[in-house]
Each structure stands twice: as C-alpha cells, then as structure tokens.
Amino acid sequence: MTLKTLATALTIAVLPGLAAAMCSGKTAVEQQAMNCADGTMWDQASSTCVPLSTS
C-alpha cells in the first residue's frame, strides 16, 4: 500500500472515535428536552415531573 492510502485509512478509522469523544461530557438527561404536564414542573433532584404546590 502507498503512504497516501495508509494515511487515508487511518484518518477514516480515527475520526468516528474523535467525534464520539466530543459528546461524552453530556448525559442523556442533560441533552433531552423535558416537557411536564400542566400543573407539574421538572424536579432536577428526582429527575421526574412533580406537582406544583399551592400555598
């Protein structure tokens, strides 16, 4: 094989791994948009929708 072919193959093999590493800092919860039903709000601690309290 020529040097150009080897360099191209190496680049094609490495790029997907680098692209995946760029996204590794976020969790699925952080990336997902959350919509709660009317009368509820998102609770970060429990990661669920909780009813709004009316005092």
Phi, psi and omega per residue, in radians:
M1 nan 2.699 3.127
T2 -1.561 2.883 3.141
L3 -1.094 -0.658 3.141
K4 -1.124 -0.709 3.119
T5 -1.150 -0.742 3.112
L6 -1.126 -0.720 3.122
A7 -1.128 -0.699 3.117
T8 -1.145 -0.786 3.131
A9 -1.091 -0.714 3.120
L10 -1.123 -0.746 3.123
T11 -1.088 -0.788 3.137
I12 -1.123 -0.593 -3.129
A13 -1.309 -0.561 -3.024
V14 -1.550 -0.589 -3.031
L15 -1.006 -0.749 3.113
P16 -1.058 -0.637 3.106
G17 -1.153 -0.697 3.097
L18 -1.172 -0.675 3.113
A19 -1.123 -0.710 3.119
A20 -1.165 -0.635 -3.135
A21 -1.170 -0.482 -3.141
M22 -1.168 -0.438 -3.081
C23 -1.773 0.047 -2.989
S24 -1.285 -0.167 -3.090
G25 -1.429 -0.195 -3.077
K26 -1.913 2.522 3.034
T27 -1.660 2.915 -3.131
A28 -1.068 -0.620 -3.133
V29 -1.150 -0.698 -3.128
E30 -1.188 -0.516 -3.086
Q31 -1.536 -0.391 -3.039
Q32 -1.492 2.368 3.045
A33 -1.391 2.319 -3.083
M34 -1.971 2.237 3.044
N35 -2.077 2.179 3.101
C36 -1.776 2.725 3.117
A37 -1.151 2.814 3.089
D38 -1.012 2.407 3.138
G39 1.522 0.034 3.088
T40 -2.252 2.845 3.087
M41 -2.447 2.775 -3.122
W42 -1.309 2.271 3.077
D43 -1.886 1.950 -3.076
Q44 -1.077 -0.683 -3.069
A45 -1.121 -0.747 -3.105
S46 -1.712 -0.131 -3.113
S47 0.976 0.705 3.097
T48 -2.468 2.931 3.018
C49 -1.477 2.329 3.134
V50 -2.157 2.613 3.131
P51 -1.108 2.515 3.066
L52 -1.282 2.359 3.111
S53 -1.585 2.345 3.092
T54 -1.924 1.969 -3.096
S55 -1.824 nan nan
